[in-house]
């Protein structure tokens, strides 16, 4: 096994890629995959953090835990 680094694109390119995805989950998987570390500009990393936090919030709101 190795250490998987992922170089993420600049902010403008990330935003272009995001518009082509159907969901935050799809976008995160496309950009991050199974990376152990991400490398990119501060702006790009902040954007990815925002998308991830939004995904966590909306995922938690949409997940009722199987309760009726």
BELZILIN-V468521 format. One record per residue. RES is the residue in three letters. SS is DSSP state (hx for helix, st for strand, lp for the rest). PHI is phi in degrees with one decimal (999 if undefined). PSI is psi as a letter, one per 20 degrees, with the letter a starting at -180 (999 if undefined). Layout:
RES&SS&PHI&PSI + RES&SS&PHI&PSI
This chain:
UNK&lp&999&q + UNK&lp&-123.3&r + UNK&lp&-96.4&o + UNK&lp&-95.7&o + UNK&st&-98.2&q + UNK&st&-126.1&p + UNK&st&-86.8&p + UNK&lp&-96.3&q + UNK&lp&-68.0&r + UNK&lp&-67.1&r + UNK&hx&-57.2&g + UNK&hx&-61.7&g + UNK&hx&-66.0&h + UNK&hx&-59.2&g + UNK&hx&-64.2&h + UNK&hx&-63.2&g + UNK&hx&-63.0&g + UNK&hx&-59.5&h + UNK&hx&-68.1&h + UNK&lp&-87.2&i + UNK&lp&-99.2&q + UNK&lp&-85.4&i + UNK&lp&-157.2&r + UNK&hx&-60.8&h + UNK&hx&-61.0&g + UNK&hx&-62.1&g + UNK&hx&-61.9&g + UNK&hx&-61.5&g + UNK&hx&-65.1&g + UNK&hx&-64.9&g + UNK&hx&-83.2&g + UNK&hx&-96.3&h + UNK&lp&52.8&c + UNK&lp&-111.3&k + UNK&lp&-68.2&q + UNK&lp&-88.2&h + UNK&st&-150.9&q + UNK&st&-116.8&q + UNK&st&-127.8&p + UNK&lp&178.1&a + UNK&lp&-67.3&q + UNK&hx&-58.0&g + UNK&hx&-63.1&g + UNK&hx&-66.0&g + UNK&hx&-65.8&g + UNK&hx&-61.7&g + UNK&hx&-61.5&g + UNK&hx&-62.5&h + UNK&hx&-60.8&g + UNK&hx&-62.4&g + UNK&hx&-63.0&g + UNK&hx&-62.5&g + UNK&hx&-62.5&g + UNK&hx&-62.9&g + UNK&hx&-63.0&g + UNK&hx&-61.4&g + UNK&hx&-63.7&g + UNK&hx&-70.4&h + UNK&hx&-64.8&g + UNK&hx&-69.0&h + UNK&hx&-68.7&h + UNK&hx&-85.2&i + UNK&lp&-96.3&o + UNK&lp&-93.6&j + UNK&lp&69.5&j + UNK&lp&79.8&j + UNK&lp&-89.1&q + UNK&lp&-92.2&999
